[in-house]
Every structure is written in C-alpha cells, then in structure tokens.
Amino acid sequence: MSCNTNTDIALKKQHTEKNKEEAAQCTKLWAKRMKETKENARNRFQRGIDCPG
C-alpha cells in the first residue's frame, strides 16, 4: 500500500471532477449543434416551399 494514499485519493477525485465537467461541456455542445442542424434543415425546407424553382 502506498504512503500517499490520501494524495492519491485527492488526485483521483480531481481527475473524476475534471472528466465530469468535460463530459458536461461535450453534451452541451452536442445539444447546441443538434438544435442548429434542425433549424437549418427547417429553414432549407421552408425556402424550398416558398421558392420552388
């Protein structure tokens, strides 16, 4: 067993927290991009109906 067990635990908690934050940011960015994609598709569809040719 390591002498620095408390330090090891603290580092592991820091890494875990950092990973959670990064995952949350990725999820937020993904949701934003999906929303933009839907809006762009809707706009293209509406333009096709408004200007058919």
OpenMM code with the backbone's topology and positions (N, CA, C; nanometers):
from openmm import Vec3, app, unit

residues = "MET SER CYS ASN THR ASN THR ASP ILE ALA LEU LYS LYS GLN HIS THR GLU LYS ASN LYS GLU GLU ALA ALA GLN CYS THR LYS LEU TRP ALA LYS ARG MET LYS GLU THR LYS GLU ASN ALA ARG ASN ARG PHE GLN ARG GLY ILE ASP CYS PRO GLY".split()
positions = [
    Vec3(0.0845, -0.1179, 0.0000),
    Vec3(0.0000, 0.0000, 0.0000),
    Vec3(0.0889, 0.1241, 0.0000),
    Vec3(0.0485, 0.2230, -0.0691),
    Vec3(0.1247, 0.3462, -0.0851),
    Vec3(0.1178, 0.4323, 0.0398),
    Vec3(0.2247, 0.5086, 0.0629),
    Vec3(0.2272, 0.6011, 0.1765),
    Vec3(0.1421, 0.7236, 0.1490),
    Vec3(0.1194, 0.7546, 0.0239),
    Vec3(0.0469, 0.8751, -0.0154),
    Vec3(-0.0977, 0.8444, -0.0527),
    Vec3(-0.1617, 0.7604, 0.0222),
    Vec3(-0.2972, 0.7187, -0.0107),
    Vec3(-0.3926, 0.8369, -0.0177),
    Vec3(-0.3828, 0.9286, 0.0784),
    Vec3(-0.4716, 1.0450, 0.0777),
    Vec3(-0.4473, 1.1315, -0.0454),
    Vec3(-0.3210, 1.1470, -0.0820),
    Vec3(-0.2876, 1.2250, -0.2011),
    Vec3(-0.3417, 1.1567, -0.3256),
    Vec3(-0.3267, 1.0262, -0.3312),
    Vec3(-0.3775, 0.9505, -0.4460),
    Vec3(-0.5286, 0.9655, -0.4587),
    Vec3(-0.5974, 0.9591, -0.3457),
    Vec3(-0.7433, 0.9729, -0.3471),
    Vec3(-0.7828, 1.1126, -0.3925),
    Vec3(-0.7120, 1.2141, -0.3422),
    Vec3(-0.7419, 1.3524, -0.3803),
    Vec3(-0.7208, 1.3730, -0.5298),
    Vec3(-0.6120, 1.3183, -0.5825),
    Vec3(-0.5853, 1.3317, -0.7263),
    Vec3(-0.6925, 1.2615, -0.8082),
    Vec3(-0.7337, 1.1450, -0.7634),
    Vec3(-0.8374, 1.0709, -0.8352),
    Vec3(-0.9682, 1.1497, -0.8365),
    Vec3(-1.0022, 1.2129, -0.7234),
    Vec3(-1.1238, 1.2944, -0.7172),
    Vec3(-1.1147, 1.4127, -0.8127),
    Vec3(-0.9964, 1.4753, -0.8193),
    Vec3(-0.9778, 1.5889, -0.9103),
    Vec3(-0.9966, 1.5451, -1.0550),
    Vec3(-0.9373, 1.4319, -1.0900),
    Vec3(-0.9498, 1.3811, -1.2269),
    Vec3(-1.0946, 1.3464, -1.2585),
    Vec3(-1.1627, 1.2861, -1.1629),
    Vec3(-1.3027, 1.2495, -1.1831),
    Vec3(-1.3872, 1.3737, -1.2059),
    Vec3(-1.3648, 1.4764, -1.1243),
    Vec3(-1.4409, 1.6008, -1.1377),
    Vec3(-1.4129, 1.6667, -1.2727),
    Vec3(-1.2872, 1.6673, -1.3128),
    Vec3(-1.2499, 1.7261, -1.4421),
    Vec3(-1.3182, 1.6508, -1.5560),
    Vec3(-1.3184, 1.5188, -1.5491),
    Vec3(-1.3822, 1.4385, -1.6537),
    Vec3(-1.5321, 1.4646, -1.6605),
    Vec3(-1.5961, 1.4809, -1.5449),
    Vec3(-1.7393, 1.5107, -1.5426),
    Vec3(-1.7670, 1.6453, -1.6085),
    Vec3(-1.6830, 1.7447, -1.5783),
    Vec3(-1.7016, 1.8775, -1.6370),
    Vec3(-1.6840, 1.8729, -1.7886),
    Vec3(-1.5820, 1.8001, -1.8346),
    Vec3(-1.5588, 1.7880, -1.9786),
    Vec3(-1.6751, 1.7168, -2.0466),
    Vec3(-1.7274, 1.6144, -1.9835),
    Vec3(-1.8411, 1.5418, -2.0406),
    Vec3(-1.9631, 1.6327, -2.0496),
    Vec3(-1.9844, 1.7143, -1.9477),
    Vec3(-2.0979, 1.8071, -1.9488),
    Vec3(-2.0824, 1.9097, -2.0606),
    Vec3(-1.9607, 1.9590, -2.0813),
    Vec3(-1.9365, 2.0554, -2.1887),
    Vec3(-1.9609, 1.9918, -2.3249),
    Vec3(-1.9159, 1.8686, -2.3415),
    Vec3(-1.9366, 1.7985, -2.4685),
    Vec3(-2.0855, 1.7786, -2.4951),
    Vec3(-2.1597, 1.7411, -2.3935),
    Vec3(-2.3034, 1.7205, -2.4079),
    Vec3(-2.3729, 1.8504, -2.4452),
    Vec3(-2.3320, 1.9590, -2.3809),
    Vec3(-2.3912, 2.0899, -2.4081),
    Vec3(-2.3627, 2.1325, -2.5522),
    Vec3(-2.2391, 2.1125, -2.5974),
    Vec3(-2.2019, 2.1474, -2.7340),
    Vec3(-2.2784, 2.0615, -2.8342),
    Vec3(-2.2913, 1.9328, -2.8061),
    Vec3(-2.3645, 1.8422, -2.8944),
    Vec3(-2.5098, 1.8870, -2.9078),
    Vec3(-2.5719, 1.9228, -2.7947),
    Vec3(-2.7116, 1.9666, -2.7976),
    Vec3(-2.7262, 2.0946, -2.8803),
    Vec3(-2.6313, 2.1846, -2.8661),
    Vec3(-2.6350, 2.3098, -2.9428),
    Vec3(-2.6249, 2.2813, -3.0927),
    Vec3(-2.5342, 2.1924, -3.1293),
    Vec3(-2.5172, 2.1589, -3.2716),
    Vec3(-2.6398, 2.0886, -3.3277),
    Vec3(-2.7012, 2.0016, -3.2490),
    Vec3(-2.8220, 1.9334, -3.2952),
    Vec3(-2.9344, 2.0342, -3.3178),
    Vec3(-2.9476, 2.1308, -3.2281),
    Vec3(-3.0502, 2.2336, -3.2422),
    Vec3(-3.0257, 2.3143, -3.3695),
    Vec3(-2.8996, 2.3526, -3.3934),
    Vec3(-2.8663, 2.4287, -3.5137),
    Vec3(-2.8951, 2.3474, -3.6395),
    Vec3(-2.8644, 2.2191, -3.6360),
    Vec3(-2.8888, 2.1323, -3.7509),
    Vec3(-3.0376, 2.1248, -3.7825),
    Vec3(-3.1197, 2.1096, -3.6794),
    Vec3(-3.2649, 2.1048, -3.7000),
    Vec3(-3.3158, 2.2365, -3.7576),
    Vec3(-3.2662, 2.3481, -3.7037),
    Vec3(-3.3099, 2.4787, -3.7526),
    Vec3(-3.2684, 2.4989, -3.8982),
    Vec3(-3.1468, 2.4585, -3.9322),
    Vec3(-3.1001, 2.4723, -4.0704),
    Vec3(-3.1836, 2.3873, -4.1652),
    Vec3(-3.2163, 2.2662, -4.1246),
    Vec3(-3.2978, 2.1787, -4.2085),
    Vec3(-3.4365, 2.2388, -4.2275),
    Vec3(-3.4929, 2.2918, -4.1203),
    Vec3(-3.6251, 2.3543, -4.1286),
    Vec3(-3.6208, 2.4746, -4.2228),
    Vec3(-3.5162, 2.5546, -4.2127),
    Vec3(-3.5038, 2.6722, -4.2994),
    Vec3(-3.4895, 2.6321, -4.4461),
    Vec3(-3.4103, 2.5287, -4.4729),
    Vec3(-3.3948, 2.4818, -4.6111),
    Vec3(-3.5280, 2.4315, -4.6650),
    Vec3(-3.6013, 2.3592, -4.5836),
    Vec3(-3.7312, 2.3064, -4.6239),
    Vec3(-3.8281, 2.4202, -4.6544),
    Vec3(-3.8326, 2.5203, -4.5682),
    Vec3(-3.9231, 2.6333, -4.5881),
    Vec3(-3.8852, 2.7129, -4.7126),
    Vec3(-3.7575, 2.7295, -4.7372),
    Vec3(-3.7148, 2.8006, -4.8584),
    Vec3(-3.7567, 2.7237, -4.9826),
    Vec3(-3.7518, 2.5927, -4.9757),
    Vec3(-3.7934, 2.5105, -5.0886),
    Vec3(-3.9409, 2.5255, -5.1181),
    Vec3(-4.0217, 2.5407, -5.0147),
    Vec3(-4.1656, 2.5593, -5.0336),
    Vec3(-4.1940, 2.7004, -5.0837),
    Vec3(-4.1265, 2.8001, -5.0258),
    Vec3(-4.1507, 2.9393, -5.0623),
    Vec3(-4.1001, 2.9721, -5.2029),
    Vec3(-3.9878, 2.9137, -5.2417),
    Vec3(-3.9264, 2.9426, -5.3719),
    Vec3(-3.9041, 2.8114, -5.4457),
    Vec3(-4.0049, 2.7575, -5.5090),
    Vec3(-3.9954, 2.6226, -5.5646),
    Vec3(-3.9073, 2.6092, -5.6881),
    Vec3(-3.8420, 2.7096, -5.7335),
    Vec3(-3.7739, 2.6790, -5.8543),
    Vec3(-3.6508, 2.7453, -5.8845),
] * unit.nanometer
topology = app.Topology()
chain = topology.addChain("A")
for resn in residues:
    res = topology.addResidue(resn, chain)
    for name in ("N", "CA", "C"):
        topology.addAtom(name, app.Element.getBySymbol(name[0]), res)
